Amino acid sequence: MRKRVMRSLFPMALLCVTVSSLTIPAPWAAAQPAEGLASTGTPYKTVKGELVRIEGRYYVLKDDQGKEMHLLIGPDTLAQGSFKTGDRIEVSASPIEHAMFIKPLSQRHVDVDLEAATRTIRGRLMKIEGRYYVLKDATGREFRLLVTASTEMVGAFRPGDDLEVAVSPVEHAMSIRANP
């Protein structure tokens, strides 16, 4: 009987030892993450420079060494105010140059209201591409506007509808309503 119990317990004990050796960290694995890592564990960089131009959803920033960077401004980018060409800004960006946080380097931006930086576009909704609305204004110019959960939608829309859209400087739709 004792041999039978030992034979059945031995595979269980071996399995426990194997599992515990996999879960106990090795001394080299206890190292702290390097400085300059975001909370997700991915490296980021902080760049200071002048905003030389805005190309749709990209900010082109010239750093102090004269190098230009194209930084993607997404719906998850946190910005302290609105910015225009010529402003000096500091940007925290991912390795693929996705801007995560933007703050001004000049005092001028401290009390800037985001609504003051918006503009209104009136036109016809041409198509909906995922999270983007493609709008054509009276002059024939097309705008590809990002619609997020924070976009105020007054009604339901479909291609062919005439709309009035409040747009941020980086082509994010802030509010959409029917254009009478």
BABASE-784176 format. One record per residue (C-alpha): x, z, y. Coordinates in steps of 0.001 Angstrom, whole numbers, plus 500000, padded with zeros to 6 digits. Layout:
# residues N
<voti><east>X</east><up>Z</up><north>Y</north></voti>
...
***
This chain:
# residues 180
<voti><east>500000</east><up>500000</up><north>500000</north></voti>
<voti><east>502844</east><up>500911</up><north>502353</north></voti>
<voti><east>504536</east><up>497524</up><north>501771</north></voti>
<voti><east>501285</east><up>495757</up><north>502570</north></voti>
<voti><east>500913</east><up>497619</up><north>505869</north></voti>
<voti><east>504541</east><up>496890</up><north>506794</north></voti>
<voti><east>504086</east><up>493193</up><north>506020</north></voti>
<voti><east>501023</east><up>492975</up><north>508274</north></voti>
<voti><east>502606</east><up>495005</up><north>511123</north></voti>
<voti><east>505943</east><up>493180</up><north>511191</north></voti>
<voti><east>504537</east><up>489888</up><north>512631</north></voti>
<voti><east>502577</east><up>491892</up><north>515251</north></voti>
<voti><east>505676</east><up>493855</up><north>516280</north></voti>
<voti><east>507711</east><up>490662</up><north>516512</north></voti>
<voti><east>505026</east><up>489071</up><north>518725</north></voti>
<voti><east>504973</east><up>492143</up><north>521021</north></voti>
<voti><east>508759</east><up>492081</up><north>521430</north></voti>
<voti><east>508695</east><up>488345</up><north>522227</north></voti>
<voti><east>505916</east><up>488673</up><north>524803</north></voti>
<voti><east>507474</east><up>491697</up><north>526493</north></voti>
<voti><east>510841</east><up>489944</up><north>526786</north></voti>
<voti><east>509141</east><up>487054</up><north>528577</north></voti>
<voti><east>507362</east><up>489299</up><north>531081</north></voti>
<voti><east>510245</east><up>491608</up><north>531996</north></voti>
<voti><east>512111</east><up>489961</up><north>534866</north></voti>
<voti><east>515793</east><up>489237</up><north>534588</north></voti>
<voti><east>518053</east><up>490842</up><north>537251</north></voti>
<voti><east>518597</east><up>487489</up><north>538975</north></voti>
<voti><east>514828</east><up>486995</up><north>539293</north></voti>
<voti><east>514426</east><up>490128</up><north>541449</north></voti>
<voti><east>516056</east><up>488508</up><north>544487</north></voti>
<voti><east>514042</east><up>488511</up><north>547701</north></voti>
<voti><east>512781</east><up>485182</up><north>549084</north></voti>
<voti><east>515068</east><up>483585</up><north>551621</north></voti>
<voti><east>514378</east><up>483963</up><north>555322</north></voti>
<voti><east>512479</east><up>480970</up><north>556706</north></voti>
<voti><east>509904</east><up>480818</up><north>553938</north></voti>
<voti><east>506215</east><up>480682</up><north>554676</north></voti>
<voti><east>503805</east><up>483012</up><north>552874</north></voti>
<voti><east>503277</east><up>480228</up><north>550324</north></voti>
<voti><east>506976</east><up>480223</up><north>549479</north></voti>
<voti><east>507722</east><up>476861</up><north>551041</north></voti>
<voti><east>510473</east><up>476573</up><north>553644</north></voti>
<voti><east>509515</east><up>475907</up><north>557250</north></voti>
<voti><east>511458</east><up>475214</up><north>560394</north></voti>
<voti><east>510928</east><up>476131</up><north>564010</north></voti>
<voti><east>511653</east><up>473406</up><north>566539</north></voti>
<voti><east>511682</east><up>473684</up><north>570325</north></voti>
<voti><east>511509</east><up>470622</up><north>572507</north></voti>
<voti><east>509594</east><up>468326</up><north>574810</north></voti>
<voti><east>506364</east><up>466604</up><north>573780</north></voti>
<voti><east>507245</east><up>462981</up><north>574563</north></voti>
<voti><east>504045</east><up>461313</up><north>573314</north></voti>
<voti><east>500873</east><up>461781</up><north>571276</north></voti>
<voti><east>500136</east><up>459098</up><north>568651</north></voti>
<voti><east>496691</east><up>459802</up><north>567209</north></voti>
<voti><east>497142</east><up>462867</up><north>564984</north></voti>
<voti><east>500911</east><up>463007</up><north>565532</north></voti>
<voti><east>502905</east><up>464791</up><north>568221</north></voti>
<voti><east>506290</east><up>463195</up><north>568899</north></voti>
<voti><east>508687</east><up>465964</up><north>569871</north></voti>
<voti><east>512227</east><up>465488</up><north>571193</north></voti>
<voti><east>514385</east><up>468505</up><north>570384</north></voti>
<voti><east>517298</east><up>469807</up><north>572445</north></voti>
<voti><east>519760</east><up>467557</up><north>570558</north></voti>
<voti><east>517715</east><up>464458</up><north>571449</north></voti>
<voti><east>516282</east><up>463956</up><north>567927</north></voti>
<voti><east>512648</east><up>462798</up><north>567778</north></voti>
<voti><east>510269</east><up>464253</up><north>565201</north></voti>
<voti><east>506775</east><up>463003</up><north>564312</north></voti>
<voti><east>504715</east><up>466125</up><north>563595</north></voti>
<voti><east>501319</east><up>465814</up><north>561893</north></voti>
<voti><east>498619</east><up>467840</up><north>563645</north></voti>
<voti><east>495988</east><up>468662</up><north>561027</north></voti>
<voti><east>492764</east><up>470667</up><north>561041</north></voti>
<voti><east>494727</east><up>473686</up><north>559821</north></voti>
<voti><east>497267</east><up>473533</up><north>562675</north></voti>
<voti><east>496971</east><up>476569</up><north>564936</north></voti>
<voti><east>497657</east><up>475779</up><north>568584</north></voti>
<voti><east>497869</east><up>478200</up><north>571501</north></voti>
<voti><east>496127</east><up>475982</up><north>574039</north></voti>
<voti><east>496199</east><up>472238</up><north>574587</north></voti>
<voti><east>499254</east><up>470163</up><north>575341</north></voti>
<voti><east>500126</east><up>466966</up><north>577166</north></voti>
<voti><east>503131</east><up>464689</up><north>577414</north></voti>
<voti><east>506065</east><up>466403</up><north>579107</north></voti>
<voti><east>505181</east><up>469939</up><north>577965</north></voti>
<voti><east>507892</east><up>472075</up><north>576345</north></voti>
<voti><east>506576</east><up>473536</up><north>573084</north></voti>
<voti><east>507726</east><up>475432</up><north>570009</north></voti>
<voti><east>506456</east><up>474194</up><north>566640</north></voti>
<voti><east>506651</east><up>475785</up><north>563193</north></voti>
<voti><east>506565</east><up>472916</up><north>560708</north></voti>
<voti><east>506734</east><up>472384</up><north>556955</north></voti>
<voti><east>509546</east><up>470321</up><north>555383</north></voti>
<voti><east>507314</east><up>467240</up><north>555543</north></voti>
<voti><east>506843</east><up>467813</up><north>559289</north></voti>
<voti><east>503262</east><up>469090</up><north>559145</north></voti>
<voti><east>502782</east><up>471326</up><north>562194</north></voti>
<voti><east>501502</east><up>474741</up><north>561166</north></voti>
<voti><east>501677</east><up>476529</up><north>564527</north></voti>
<voti><east>502281</east><up>475327</up><north>568094</north></voti>
<voti><east>502900</east><up>477507</up><north>571107</north></voti>
<voti><east>503902</east><up>476690</up><north>574667</north></voti>
<voti><east>507327</east><up>477455</up><north>576096</north></voti>
<voti><east>505990</east><up>477444</up><north>579668</north></voti>
<voti><east>503629</east><up>479968</up><north>581255</north></voti>
<voti><east>501250</east><up>477192</up><north>582403</north></voti>
<voti><east>499457</east><up>477174</up><north>579029</north></voti>
<voti><east>498570</east><up>480837</up><north>578766</north></voti>
<voti><east>495046</east><up>480549</up><north>580151</north></voti>
<voti><east>494245</east><up>476917</up><north>579262</north></voti>
<voti><east>490739</east><up>476415</up><north>577947</north></voti>
<voti><east>490473</east><up>474008</up><north>575004</north></voti>
<voti><east>487147</east><up>472675</up><north>576313</north></voti>
<voti><east>488913</east><up>471486</up><north>579465</north></voti>
<voti><east>491113</east><up>469262</up><north>577286</north></voti>
<voti><east>488264</east><up>467601</up><north>575386</north></voti>
<voti><east>486753</east><up>464242</up><north>576189</north></voti>
<voti><east>483447</east><up>462672</up><north>575270</north></voti>
<voti><east>483172</east><up>459411</up><north>573358</north></voti>
<voti><east>479886</east><up>457538</up><north>573169</north></voti>
<voti><east>479494</east><up>454785</up><north>570621</north></voti>
<voti><east>478093</east><up>453516</up><north>567345</north></voti>
<voti><east>478989</east><up>455117</up><north>564018</north></voti>
<voti><east>480520</east><up>452262</up><north>562023</north></voti>
<voti><east>481321</east><up>454084</up><north>558774</north></voti>
<voti><east>482051</east><up>457452</up><north>557219</north></voti>
<voti><east>485326</east><up>457674</up><north>555262</north></voti>
<voti><east>485443</east><up>461071</up><north>553576</north></voti>
<voti><east>485995</east><up>463590</up><north>556378</north></voti>
<voti><east>486455</east><up>460882</up><north>559028</north></voti>
<voti><east>483810</east><up>459205</up><north>561203</north></voti>
<voti><east>484748</east><up>455766</up><north>562522</north></voti>
<voti><east>483114</east><up>455224</up><north>565913</north></voti>
<voti><east>483158</east><up>452067</up><north>568077</north></voti>
<voti><east>482569</east><up>452469</up><north>571819</north></voti>
<voti><east>480966</east><up>449950</up><north>574219</north></voti>
<voti><east>484341</east><up>448286</up><north>574918</north></voti>
<voti><east>484895</east><up>447630</up><north>571197</north></voti>
<voti><east>487598</east><up>450260</up><north>570747</north></voti>
<voti><east>487483</east><up>452097</up><north>567401</north></voti>
<voti><east>488123</east><up>455814</up><north>566988</north></voti>
<voti><east>488794</east><up>457536</up><north>563653</north></voti>
<voti><east>487645</east><up>461136</up><north>564183</north></voti>
<voti><east>488240</east><up>464053</up><north>561827</north></voti>
<voti><east>485094</east><up>466068</up><north>561055</north></voti>
<voti><east>485694</east><up>469601</up><north>559750</north></voti>
<voti><east>483588</east><up>472631</up><north>558903</north></voti>
<voti><east>484036</east><up>473812</up><north>562502</north></voti>
<voti><east>482553</east><up>470590</up><north>563939</north></voti>
<voti><east>479169</east><up>471324</up><north>565514</north></voti>
<voti><east>476730</east><up>468798</up><north>564000</north></voti>
<voti><east>473416</east><up>468397</up><north>565831</north></voti>
<voti><east>471484</east><up>466391</up><north>563260</north></voti>
<voti><east>472338</east><up>464189</up><north>560283</north></voti>
<voti><east>474020</east><up>460848</up><north>560899</north></voti>
<voti><east>474561</east><up>457571</up><north>559092</north></voti>
<voti><east>476289</east><up>454297</up><north>559961</north></voti>
<voti><east>474525</east><up>452433</up><north>562762</north></voti>
<voti><east>473540</east><up>455583</up><north>564693</north></voti>
<voti><east>474547</east><up>455872</up><north>568366</north></voti>
<voti><east>476482</east><up>459106</up><north>568871</north></voti>
<voti><east>478020</east><up>461267</up><north>571557</north></voti>
<voti><east>481132</east><up>463073</up><north>570290</north></voti>
<voti><east>483239</east><up>465755</up><north>572011</north></voti>
<voti><east>486805</east><up>465060</up><north>570881</north></voti>
<voti><east>489952</east><up>467204</up><north>571022</north></voti>
<voti><east>493278</east><up>465715</up><north>572184</north></voti>
<voti><east>494292</east><up>465118</up><north>568541</north></voti>
<voti><east>491121</east><up>463188</up><north>567610</north></voti>
<voti><east>489199</east><up>466064</up><north>565994</north></voti>
<voti><east>485435</east><up>465912</up><north>566473</north></voti>
<voti><east>484374</east><up>469210</up><north>568049</north></voti>
<voti><east>480666</east><up>468375</up><north>568319</north></voti>
<voti><east>478517</east><up>465413</up><north>567346</north></voti>
<voti><east>475000</east><up>464637</up><north>568520</north></voti>
<voti><east>472744</east><up>461606</up><north>568829</north></voti>
<voti><east>473294</east><up>459562</up><north>572015</north></voti>
<voti><east>469915</east><up>458956</up><north>573656</north></voti>
***
